[in-house]
Amino acid sequence: MATFQISGNLISGKRSLPIFDGLRLSQPTFGSPLSVGAYGAGLDRRCFRGLAVRAATTVAPKYTSIKPLGDRVLVKIKSSEEKTSGGILLPTTAQSKPQGGEVVAVGEGRTVGKNKVDVSLKPGNQVVYSKYAGTELEFGGSKHLILKEDDVFGILETEDVKDLKPLNDRVLIKVAEAEEKTAGGLLLTEATKEKPSIGTVIAVGPGPLGEEGNRQPLGIPEGSTVLYSKYAGSEFKSADGSEYITLRASDVIAVLS
């Protein structure tokens, strides 16, 4: 969901996915014909028909509590960085949207089959969640988010992504280092390095729920080397510069040995 320092340079590669710099989503780098919004919009507006900017819903002061229902959780959003590391004040349009926060309330859970399944998160947990999930609220002078438990990547109680504890069917993988040279010996720049889709499994979640509400363990051992879908998951950079990715177990294609 203390400032998380999963910081470092933006991860380069040929993916067109957004890249996470810390817990803040960095703008993807496009070619010259493309630029967006305050960064110098030049995209064909037809690409954005049907999209709308959604503001947070303000909860009136007369309401003093919010109780999520079902398998939803209420998260107090971590504040955006208002300054650069060099102390330069950022305008609102340039501040990165955080994707981490603290769980402040949880729902009663849900029924699967004949069994009641509680939410696995508890108030006080520090979590990392999917960028576009949930409903934003202004409550008690702070921004909050109501989202489903399944939209939470995992629990992160430290300041380094390598310590992330995945939830449900998610897997944390340390990405293999990209090749520094071509087969002919030419040095590759960061922008031209081929992004690998191979890595080492660092941690796995408890697994998805079965038909009767029991957890189905994932068949992906920690420590194994795996091949995963190229365009899946969310990327992070650890404090030591290592690259990590969180994705669903179904996006892991094979175990290598």
C-alpha positions as a Markdown table, in Angstrom:
| # | Residue | x | y | z |
|---|---|---|---|---|
| 1 | Met | 0.0 | 0.0 | 0.0 |
| 2 | Ala | 7.4 | 5.0 | 5.8 |
| 3 | Thr | 8.5 | 5.6 | 2.2 |
| 4 | Phe | 9.1 | 2.4 | 0.2 |
| 5 | Gln | 12.5 | 2.5 | -1.4 |
| 6 | Ile | 12.2 | 0.1 | -4.2 |
| 7 | Ser | 13.8 | 2.9 | -6.0 |
| 8 | Gly | 16.3 | 3.1 | -8.9 |
| 9 | Asn | 16.3 | 3.8 | -12.5 |
| 10 | Leu | 13.4 | 3.1 | -14.7 |
| 11 | Ile | 13.7 | -0.5 | -16.1 |
| 12 | Ser | 14.4 | -0.4 | -19.8 |
| 13 | Gly | 13.4 | -3.0 | -22.4 |
| 14 | Lys | 11.2 | -3.6 | -25.3 |
| 15 | Arg | 8.0 | -4.1 | -23.2 |
| 16 | Ser | 5.3 | -1.6 | -23.7 |
| 17 | Leu | 4.0 | -2.1 | -20.2 |
| 18 | Pro | 4.1 | 0.6 | -17.6 |
| 19 | Ile | 7.2 | 0.3 | -15.4 |
| 20 | Phe | 7.3 | 0.7 | -11.6 |
| 21 | Asp | 10.1 | 2.8 | -10.2 |
| 22 | Gly | 9.8 | 2.1 | -6.5 |
| 23 | Leu | 6.1 | 1.9 | -5.8 |
| 24 | Arg | 5.5 | 4.7 | -8.2 |
| 25 | Leu | 4.4 | 4.1 | -11.8 |
| 26 | Ser | 6.8 | 5.7 | -14.2 |
| 27 | Gln | 5.6 | 7.0 | -17.6 |
| 28 | Pro | 6.6 | 4.5 | -20.3 |
| 29 | Thr | 9.0 | 5.8 | -22.9 |
| 30 | Phe | 7.5 | 6.0 | -26.4 |
| 31 | Gly | 8.8 | 6.9 | -29.8 |
| 32 | Ser | 8.6 | 10.5 | -31.0 |
| 33 | Pro | 5.1 | 10.3 | -32.4 |
| 34 | Leu | 3.7 | 9.5 | -28.9 |
| 35 | Ser | 3.4 | 11.7 | -25.8 |
| 36 | Val | 0.7 | 12.1 | -23.3 |
| 37 | Gly | -1.1 | 14.8 | -21.4 |
| 38 | Ala | 1.1 | 17.2 | -19.4 |
| 39 | Tyr | 4.1 | 15.5 | -21.0 |
| 40 | Gly | 3.2 | 17.0 | -24.4 |
| 41 | Ala | 0.2 | 15.1 | -25.8 |
| 42 | Gly | 0.5 | 14.0 | -29.4 |
| 43 | Leu | -1.6 | 10.8 | -29.5 |
| 44 | Asp | -4.5 | 10.4 | -31.8 |
| 45 | Arg | -7.5 | 11.2 | -29.6 |
| 46 | Arg | -9.4 | 8.3 | -31.1 |
| 47 | Cys | -7.2 | 6.0 | -29.0 |
| 48 | Phe | -8.7 | 7.5 | -25.8 |
| 49 | Arg | -12.4 | 7.6 | -26.6 |
| 50 | Gly | -14.4 | 6.4 | -23.7 |
| 51 | Leu | -11.7 | 7.1 | -21.2 |
| 52 | Ala | -12.4 | 9.5 | -18.3 |
| 53 | Val | -10.4 | 11.0 | -15.5 |
| 54 | Arg | -11.9 | 9.7 | -12.2 |
| 55 | Ala | -11.6 | 11.9 | -9.1 |
| 56 | Ala | -11.7 | 10.5 | -5.6 |
| 57 | Thr | -15.2 | 10.4 | -3.9 |
| 58 | Thr | -15.3 | 12.7 | -0.9 |
| 59 | Val | -17.0 | 11.1 | 2.2 |
| 60 | Ala | -18.9 | 13.8 | 4.2 |
| 61 | Pro | -17.5 | 14.5 | 7.7 |
| 62 | Lys | -20.8 | 13.3 | 9.3 |
| 63 | Tyr | -19.6 | 9.7 | 8.5 |
| 64 | Thr | -17.0 | 8.6 | 10.9 |
| 65 | Ser | -16.2 | 5.1 | 9.7 |
| 66 | Ile | -16.1 | 2.9 | 6.6 |
| 67 | Lys | -16.7 | -0.8 | 6.7 |
| 68 | Pro | -15.7 | -2.7 | 3.6 |
| 69 | Leu | -18.0 | -5.6 | 2.6 |
| 70 | Gly | -17.2 | -9.1 | 1.4 |
| 71 | Asp | -13.6 | -9.7 | 0.4 |
| 72 | Arg | -12.8 | -6.0 | 0.1 |
| 73 | Val | -10.3 | -4.0 | 2.1 |
| 74 | Leu | -9.9 | -0.3 | 2.9 |
| 75 | Val | -6.3 | 1.0 | 2.4 |
| 76 | Lys | -4.9 | 4.3 | 3.4 |
| 77 | Ile | -2.8 | 5.4 | 0.4 |
| 78 | Lys | 0.8 | 6.3 | 0.9 |
| 79 | Ser | 1.5 | 9.9 | 0.1 |
| 80 | Ser | 2.9 | 10.9 | -3.3 |
| 81 | Glu | 6.4 | 12.2 | -3.5 |
| 82 | Glu | 6.2 | 16.0 | -3.7 |
| 83 | Lys | 9.9 | 16.5 | -4.3 |
| 84 | Thr | 12.6 | 14.9 | -6.4 |
| 85 | Ser | 15.6 | 13.3 | -4.7 |
| 86 | Gly | 17.4 | 16.6 | -5.5 |
| 87 | Gly | 14.8 | 18.7 | -3.6 |
| 88 | Ile | 13.0 | 20.1 | -6.6 |
| 89 | Leu | 9.3 | 20.6 | -5.9 |
| 90 | Leu | 7.2 | 18.7 | -8.3 |
| 91 | Pro | 3.9 | 20.1 | -9.8 |
| 92 | Thr | 0.8 | 18.0 | -9.1 |
| 93 | Thr | 0.7 | 16.7 | -12.7 |
| 94 | Ala | 4.3 | 15.3 | -12.4 |
| 95 | Gln | 3.8 | 13.6 | -9.0 |
| 96 | Ser | 3.7 | 9.8 | -9.4 |
| 97 | Lys | 0.7 | 7.9 | -8.1 |
| 98 | Pro | 1.7 | 5.6 | -5.3 |
| 99 | Gln | 0.6 | 2.0 | -5.2 |
| 100 | Gly | 1.3 | 1.2 | -1.6 |
| 101 | Gly | -0.5 | 1.8 | 1.6 |
| 102 | Glu | -1.7 | 0.6 | 5.0 |
| 103 | Val | -4.8 | -1.7 | 5.5 |
| 104 | Val | -7.1 | 0.1 | 7.9 |
| 105 | Ala | -10.2 | -2.1 | 7.7 |
| 106 | Val | -11.2 | -5.5 | 6.1 |
| 107 | Gly | -14.5 | -7.0 | 5.0 |
| 108 | Glu | -16.1 | -10.1 | 6.6 |
| 109 | Gly | -14.9 | -12.4 | 3.8 |
| 110 | Arg | -16.9 | -14.4 | 1.4 |
| 111 | Thr | -18.5 | -17.8 | 1.1 |
| 112 | Val | -16.9 | -20.4 | -1.3 |
| 113 | Gly | -18.9 | -23.6 | -1.6 |
| 114 | Lys | -20.2 | -24.2 | 1.9 |
| 115 | Asn | -17.3 | -22.6 | 3.7 |
| 116 | Lys | -16.7 | -19.1 | 4.9 |
| 117 | Val | -13.3 | -17.7 | 3.9 |
| 118 | Asp | -11.9 | -14.7 | 5.8 |
| 119 | Val | -9.9 | -12.0 | 4.2 |
| 120 | Ser | -6.2 | -12.9 | 4.7 |
| 121 | Leu | -5.2 | -9.3 | 5.3 |
| 122 | Lys | -5.4 | -7.6 | 8.7 |
| 123 | Pro | -5.4 | -3.9 | 9.7 |
| 124 | Gly | -1.9 | -2.6 | 9.9 |
| 125 | Asn | -0.5 | -4.6 | 7.0 |
| 126 | Gln | 1.5 | -2.6 | 4.5 |
| 127 | Val | 0.5 | -3.7 | 1.0 |
| 128 | Val | 1.3 | -3.2 | -2.6 |
| 129 | Tyr | -1.7 | -3.2 | -5.0 |
| 130 | Ser | -2.7 | -3.0 | -8.7 |
| 131 | Lys | -2.6 | 0.5 | -10.0 |
| 132 | Tyr | -6.0 | 0.6 | -11.7 |
| 133 | Ala | -8.0 | -1.3 | -9.1 |
| 134 | Gly | -10.5 | -0.1 | -6.6 |
| 135 | Thr | -12.4 | 3.1 | -5.7 |
| 136 | Glu | -10.6 | 6.1 | -4.3 |
| 137 | Leu | -12.1 | 8.0 | -1.3 |
| 138 | Glu | -11.2 | 11.2 | 0.5 |
| 139 | Phe | -11.9 | 10.3 | 4.1 |
| 140 | Gly | -10.8 | 12.0 | 7.3 |
| 141 | Gly | -8.4 | 14.3 | 5.4 |
| 142 | Ser | -6.6 | 11.4 | 3.7 |
| 143 | Lys | -6.9 | 9.5 | 0.5 |
| 144 | His | -8.1 | 5.9 | 0.8 |
| 145 | Leu | -8.8 | 3.1 | -1.6 |
| 146 | Ile | -11.4 | 0.3 | -1.4 |
| 147 | Leu | -10.4 | -2.7 | -3.4 |
| 148 | Lys | -10.8 | -6.5 | -3.5 |
| 149 | Glu | -8.2 | -8.7 | -1.8 |
| 150 | Asp | -7.4 | -10.2 | -5.1 |
| 151 | Asp | -6.1 | -6.8 | -6.4 |
| 152 | Val | -3.4 | -6.8 | -3.7 |
| 153 | Phe | -0.1 | -8.1 | -4.9 |
| 154 | Gly | 1.3 | -8.8 | -1.5 |
| 155 | Ile | 2.4 | -7.6 | 2.0 |
| 156 | Leu | 5.5 | -5.5 | 2.2 |
| 157 | Glu | 6.5 | -4.8 | 5.8 |
| 158 | Thr | 10.1 | -3.6 | 4.9 |
| 159 | Glu | 11.4 | -1.0 | 2.4 |
| 160 | Asp | 12.6 | -3.5 | -0.2 |
| 161 | Val | 10.6 | -5.4 | -2.8 |
| 162 | Lys | 12.7 | -8.6 | -2.3 |
| 163 | Asp | 10.8 | -9.0 | 1.0 |
| 164 | Leu | 7.4 | -9.0 | -0.6 |
| 165 | Lys | 5.1 | -11.7 | 0.6 |
| 166 | Pro | 2.8 | -12.6 | -2.3 |
| 167 | Leu | -0.9 | -13.2 | -1.8 |
| 168 | Asn | -3.2 | -15.8 | -3.4 |
| 169 | Asp | -1.8 | -17.1 | -6.7 |
| 170 | Arg | 0.9 | -14.5 | -7.1 |
| 171 | Val | 4.6 | -15.2 | -7.5 |
| 172 | Leu | 7.6 | -12.9 | -6.8 |
| 173 | Ile | 10.5 | -13.5 | -9.3 |
| 174 | Lys | 14.0 | -12.1 | -9.5 |
| 175 | Val | 14.5 | -11.3 | -13.1 |
| 176 | Ala | 17.7 | -12.7 | -14.8 |
| 177 | Glu | 20.2 | -10.1 | -15.9 |
| 178 | Ala | 19.9 | -9.1 | -19.6 |
| 179 | Glu | 22.7 | -9.9 | -22.0 |
| 180 | Glu | 25.3 | -7.2 | -22.0 |
| 181 | Lys | 26.6 | -8.0 | -25.5 |
| 182 | Thr | 25.2 | -9.3 | -28.8 |
| 183 | Ala | 26.4 | -12.7 | -30.2 |
| 184 | Gly | 28.9 | -10.8 | -32.3 |
| 185 | Gly | 30.4 | -9.0 | -29.2 |
| 186 | Leu | 28.8 | -5.6 | -29.6 |
| 187 | Leu | 28.0 | -3.9 | -26.3 |
| 188 | Leu | 24.2 | -3.2 | -25.8 |
| 189 | Thr | 22.9 | 0.0 | -24.3 |
| 190 | Glu | 20.2 | -0.2 | -21.6 |
| 191 | Ala | 17.6 | 0.8 | -24.2 |
| 192 | Thr | 18.5 | -2.0 | -26.6 |
| 193 | Lys | 19.0 | -4.9 | -24.2 |
| 194 | Glu | 16.5 | -7.6 | -24.8 |
| 195 | Lys | 14.3 | -8.0 | -21.6 |
| 196 | Pro | 14.6 | -11.5 | -20.4 |
| 197 | Ser | 11.5 | -13.5 | -19.5 |
| 198 | Ile | 13.5 | -15.8 | -17.2 |
| 199 | Gly | 14.0 | -15.5 | -13.5 |
| 200 | Thr | 14.3 | -17.2 | -10.1 |
| 201 | Val | 11.3 | -17.6 | -7.9 |
| 202 | Ile | 11.8 | -15.8 | -4.6 |
| 203 | Ala | 8.4 | -16.3 | -3.0 |
| 204 | Val | 5.0 | -17.7 | -3.8 |
| 205 | Gly | 1.5 | -17.0 | -2.4 |
| 206 | Pro | -0.6 | -19.6 | -0.6 |
| 207 | Gly | -2.5 | -20.4 | -3.8 |
| 208 | Pro | -6.0 | -19.8 | -5.1 |
| 209 | Leu | -9.1 | -20.9 | -3.4 |
| 210 | Gly | -10.6 | -24.2 | -4.5 |
| 211 | Glu | -14.3 | -25.0 | -4.9 |
| 212 | Glu | -14.8 | -25.6 | -1.2 |
| 213 | Gly | -12.7 | -22.6 | -0.1 |
| 214 | Asn | -9.5 | -24.5 | 0.6 |
| 215 | Arg | -6.2 | -23.1 | -0.7 |
| 216 | Gln | -4.7 | -25.0 | -3.6 |
| 217 | Pro | -0.9 | -24.8 | -3.3 |
| 218 | Leu | 1.1 | -23.6 | -6.2 |
| 219 | Gly | 3.2 | -26.1 | -8.0 |
| 220 | Ile | 6.1 | -23.6 | -8.4 |
| 221 | Pro | 8.9 | -24.3 | -5.9 |
| 222 | Glu | 10.8 | -21.3 | -4.4 |
| 223 | Gly | 14.3 | -21.2 | -5.8 |
| 224 | Ser | 13.4 | -22.7 | -9.1 |
| 225 | Thr | 14.3 | -21.0 | -12.4 |
| 226 | Val | 11.2 | -20.3 | -14.5 |
| 227 | Leu | 10.1 | -18.9 | -17.9 |
| 228 | Tyr | 7.2 | -16.5 | -17.8 |
| 229 | Ser | 4.9 | -14.7 | -20.2 |
| 230 | Lys | 6.7 | -11.7 | -21.6 |
| 231 | Tyr | 4.0 | -9.1 | -21.2 |
| 232 | Ala | 2.7 | -10.3 | -17.8 |
| 233 | Gly | 3.1 | -8.9 | -14.3 |
| 234 | Ser | 4.3 | -5.7 | -12.7 |
| 235 | Glu | 8.0 | -4.8 | -12.5 |
| 236 | Phe | 9.9 | -3.4 | -9.6 |
| 237 | Lys | 13.5 | -2.5 | -8.8 |
| 238 | Ser | 15.0 | -3.4 | -5.5 |
| 239 | Ala | 17.2 | -1.2 | -3.4 |
| 240 | Asp | 20.3 | -3.0 | -4.6 |
| 241 | Gly | 19.3 | -2.5 | -8.3 |
| 242 | Ser | 18.1 | -6.0 | -8.9 |
| 243 | Glu | 14.9 | -6.3 | -11.0 |
| 244 | Tyr | 11.8 | -8.2 | -9.8 |
| 245 | Ile | 8.4 | -9.0 | -11.2 |
| 246 | Thr | 5.2 | -10.1 | -9.6 |
| 247 | Leu | 2.7 | -12.0 | -11.6 |
| 248 | Arg | 0.1 | -14.7 | -11.4 |
| 249 | Ala | 1.1 | -18.3 | -11.3 |
| 250 | Ser | -0.8 | -18.9 | -14.5 |
| 251 | Asp | 1.6 | -16.6 | -16.3 |
| 252 | Val | 4.6 | -18.9 | -15.5 |
| 253 | Ile | 5.1 | -21.0 | -18.6 |
| 254 | Ala | 7.7 | -23.5 | -17.5 |
| 255 | Val | 10.3 | -24.6 | -14.9 |
| 256 | Leu | 13.8 | -24.7 | -16.3 |
| 257 | Ser | 16.5 | -27.1 | -15.1 |
